[in-house]
Amino acid sequence: MLGACTSSQEKADGYEAQFDKLMSVQAYPAALVSIQKAISYDDTTARRYIKMAELQMMMGRPAAAANSFQSALDLEPGNIEALQNLAILTVRGGQFDVAQRHIDTLFALSPNDPAGLLASGAIALNQHRFADALGLADRTITAMPDRGDGYVLKARALDGLGRNREAVDLLEKRAAAVPDAKDVLLQLLSFYRRDGNLRGIRATAIRLMPLFPNDPRYALESARAYAAEGKQDKVREITDDLLQRYQNNADVLVAVGNFWRETLPLAEARARLSSLAEGSRPRIRSVLADQLIDMGDPKDALRLLASLAPPQITSANIDSQTHYARALLAAGQTAQAQAKVNAVLAFDRSNPTGLLLSARLKLLAKDYRGAFTDAQLVANDDDSNEEAALLVAQIYAAQGNQLLAAGAFGNAGQRFPDSTDILKAETDWLMSQNRGAEAAERATSFFITHRRNGPAAKIYHDVCSKTRAPACGKQTLSVAGMLAL
């Protein structure tokens, strides 16, 4: 028995040593397997759980990390590192009572523990005790002056007290002293976006891009800033780099297309997108062709998709076939679109895109019952399909059934609370029914909870400009900065 225990301990130590080597070369998935194996041979050592938790945090798995830190704490109730991390993680998870227990233990062991101060400050912010948060922020800065956490906490506390200018000045000074302070710059960007400060947004975006070299969101944010300054050479440099590095990532390519649409004349944006689609793989080309349709160029989309949609439908090309059918419909070739949709559904009666296109064709023909049946089949089968939920509402609206349309728009808005497409469709419908006050209330409410959303700002601005409804007067946020981005 003693020999077996020694053998298990040696294996655990061996796997832990392997973990350390893998971590040194950033081989994180393999490292996680190694530390898990180490723990399987020895689950009585808190150190191993701490290592696993730290790796899980790096891999973006906070719930798993919390469980690992808790295992370490169960083995060593006074483990400061486990307590610190659990205090922060439980605050982030909104478990304030649990967090407070960890904080109390931390302060009993170390009265000015930085993590305990920071977690306490976050709780105070959440409870709108801004004066308390301010005091805790000052103590946090004193405890760890080289970290940005205390400065961000203090800025948010000042902002909560109505001292926004002081909050921004504090973060600007900190960012000037520590140019790579990501957390400080991100909070600064949040303030500038909320306040519609274009100059601040642009300057901060440019500072953020090199700190997130592998995140295309910040690259595009920076490109917008350079475009606003007329520095087209810098814009081209950024977009060319994105197109090269993410040539097979549809989401990034679509984002670049949207950027062109926002910053270039429409004809030039279409030309660039068409050229990009030309040399892309079939799946990417189909997605970019859809974007061309959204930009009002279905003819070019048809040209790009024609070779991908032969008469013979197969499981390999059915996705391209549905994109082609959409392009035909957008180009006004309804008979050809109907034929293609019929062929798609003959091959796969449950194809969701085919059913939704069929519903749109029936809606055009005022076959409301048939349109509803097709759209509802998709909505019932996939409650995450936003297009289906919106189409059901649009069918009721076209039918003139105000009661069912209102209910369907409300249901779609609840299921997809961040959708500006649903917001736009609903406010357009309300305006068409001479219900401008309701449209304004809906647009205002949405924008208040989506302050950084440019499309939401535009819808709010357009609706309120047309209605001058009382609800718009209650909204004090500036939309000028959002609309200019």
Buried (B, 14 or more C-beta within 10 A) or exposed (E): EEEEEEEEBEBBBBBBEBBEEBBEEEBBEEBBBBBBBBBEBBEEBBBBBBBBBBBBBBBEBBEBBBBBBBBBBEBBEEBBBBBBBBBBBBBEEEBBEBBBBBBBBBBEEBEEBBBBBBBBBBBBBEEEBBEBBBBBBBBBBEBBEEBBBBBBBBBBBBBBBEBBEBBBEBBBEBBEEBEEBBBBBBBBBBBBBBBBBBEBBBBBBBBBBEBBEEEBEBBBBBBBBBBBBEBEEBBEEBBEBBBEBBBEBBEBBBBBBBBBBEBBEEEEBBBBBBEBBEEBEBBBBBBBBBBBBBBEBBBBBBBBBEEBBEEEBEEEBBBBBBBBBBBBBBBEBBEBBBBBBBBBBEBBEEBBBBBBBBBBBBBBEEBBEBBBBBBBBBBEEEEEBBBBBBBBBBBBBBBEBEEBBBBBBEBBBEBBEEBBEBBBBBBBBBBEBEBBBBBBBBBBBBBBEBBEBBBBBBBBBBBBEEBEBEBBEEBEBBBEBBBBB
